[in-house]
Amino acid sequence: MQFKDTAQRTLVCKTLFDIIGLGDALWGQAGPQENLEKWLRAYGGSLSSSQTALFDVALGIWNDYGQMPFCELLKRFEEEHLKAVGSLMIALAAGPESIDKWITVWSEPAYATA
């Protein structure tokens, strides 16, 4: 992954959390909020399979850890979430400027849920 800096990586993760409606509650300017693990234990089961997968992608980007096989991407994501992750993968391959463009597109209110 070719992030220009930690701030860009943080913003990508925040955008992914925003898409599932959890960005303000669980992700801050410096990364995961302190209540992330507590929230996940208490409410994580209420997420759809697709939301959980997007959550996992964001944390994988944040801490370089993940165990989701590619076939799981195809099975678990709803259409819009798959588009978000697919376009992010293309942006990551293209570099920091493309990542900035991805953030601009996917941080639009049309993609964020409340």
C-alpha positions as CSV (number, residue, x, y, z in Angstrom):
1,M,0.0,0.0,0.0
2,Q,1.3,3.4,-0.9
3,F,-0.1,5.9,1.5
4,K,1.7,9.3,1.4
5,D,1.5,9.5,5.2
6,T,-0.2,8.3,8.4
7,A,-2.9,11.0,8.0
8,Q,-3.9,9.6,4.6
9,R,-4.1,6.0,6.0
10,T,-6.2,7.3,8.9
11,L,-8.6,9.1,6.6
12,V,-9.0,6.0,4.4
13,C,-10.0,4.0,7.5
14,K,-12.3,6.8,8.7
15,T,-14.0,6.9,5.3
16,L,-14.6,3.1,5.5
17,F,-16.1,3.5,8.9
18,D,-18.2,6.4,7.7
19,I,-19.6,4.2,4.9
20,I,-21.0,1.9,7.6
21,G,-22.1,4.8,9.7
22,L,-19.6,4.4,12.5
23,G,-16.9,6.9,11.6
24,D,-17.8,9.6,14.1
25,A,-18.3,7.2,16.9
26,L,-15.4,4.9,16.5
27,W,-12.7,6.6,14.4
28,G,-10.9,9.9,15.2
29,Q,-8.2,12.1,13.7
30,A,-5.4,9.8,15.1
31,G,-7.1,6.5,14.5
32,P,-9.4,4.2,16.4
33,Q,-11.2,5.7,19.3
34,E,-10.6,4.2,22.8
35,N,-14.1,2.8,22.8
36,L,-13.7,0.7,19.6
37,E,-13.1,-2.6,21.3
38,K,-15.8,-2.0,23.9
39,W,-18.3,-1.0,21.2
40,L,-17.4,-4.1,19.1
41,R,-18.0,-6.4,22.1
42,A,-21.3,-4.8,23.0
43,Y,-22.7,-4.0,19.5
44,G,-20.6,-5.8,16.9
45,G,-23.1,-8.6,16.5
46,S,-25.6,-6.0,15.2
47,L,-23.5,-5.4,12.0
48,S,-24.5,-7.0,8.8
49,S,-22.0,-9.5,7.2
50,S,-21.0,-6.8,4.7
51,Q,-20.6,-4.1,7.4
52,T,-18.4,-6.5,9.5
53,A,-16.3,-7.2,6.4
54,L,-15.8,-3.5,5.7
55,F,-14.9,-3.0,9.4
56,D,-12.3,-5.8,9.0
57,V,-10.9,-4.2,5.9
58,A,-10.4,-0.8,7.7
59,L,-8.7,-2.5,10.6
60,G,-6.5,-4.5,8.3
61,I,-5.4,-1.3,6.5
62,W,-4.8,0.4,9.9
63,N,-2.7,-2.3,11.5
64,D,-1.6,-4.5,8.5
65,Y,-3.5,-7.5,9.9
66,G,-6.2,-9.4,8.3
67,Q,-7.4,-12.9,7.6
68,M,-10.1,-12.4,5.0
69,P,-9.6,-14.7,2.0
70,F,-10.4,-13.1,-1.4
71,C,-13.3,-15.4,-1.8
72,E,-14.9,-13.9,1.3
73,L,-14.8,-10.5,-0.3
74,L,-17.0,-11.8,-3.1
75,K,-19.4,-13.5,-0.8
76,R,-19.8,-11.1,2.1
77,F,-19.9,-7.6,0.6
78,E,-23.1,-5.9,-0.5
79,E,-22.8,-4.2,-3.9
80,E,-21.9,-0.7,-2.7
81,H,-19.4,-2.0,-0.1
82,L,-17.7,-4.2,-2.8
83,K,-17.5,-1.2,-5.1
84,A,-15.9,0.8,-2.3
85,V,-13.3,-1.9,-1.5
86,G,-12.6,-2.7,-5.2
87,S,-12.1,1.0,-6.1
88,L,-9.9,1.4,-3.0
89,M,-7.7,-1.5,-4.1
90,I,-7.2,0.2,-7.5
91,A,-6.4,3.5,-5.8
92,L,-3.9,1.8,-3.5
93,A,-2.1,0.3,-6.5
94,A,-2.0,3.7,-8.3
95,G,-0.6,5.7,-5.4
96,P,-1.3,8.5,-3.0
97,E,-3.0,10.9,-5.5
98,S,-5.5,8.2,-6.5
99,I,-6.1,7.4,-2.8
100,D,-7.0,11.1,-2.2
101,K,-9.5,10.9,-5.1
102,W,-11.0,7.8,-3.6
103,I,-11.4,9.5,-0.3
104,T,-13.1,12.5,-2.0
105,V,-15.6,10.2,-3.8
106,W,-16.4,7.8,-1.0
107,S,-16.6,10.4,1.7
108,E,-19.6,11.9,-0.1
109,P,-22.8,11.9,2.0
110,A,-24.5,9.5,-0.6
111,Y,-22.1,6.7,0.6
112,A,-22.1,7.4,4.3
113,T,-24.9,6.0,6.4
114,A,-26.3,7.6,9.5
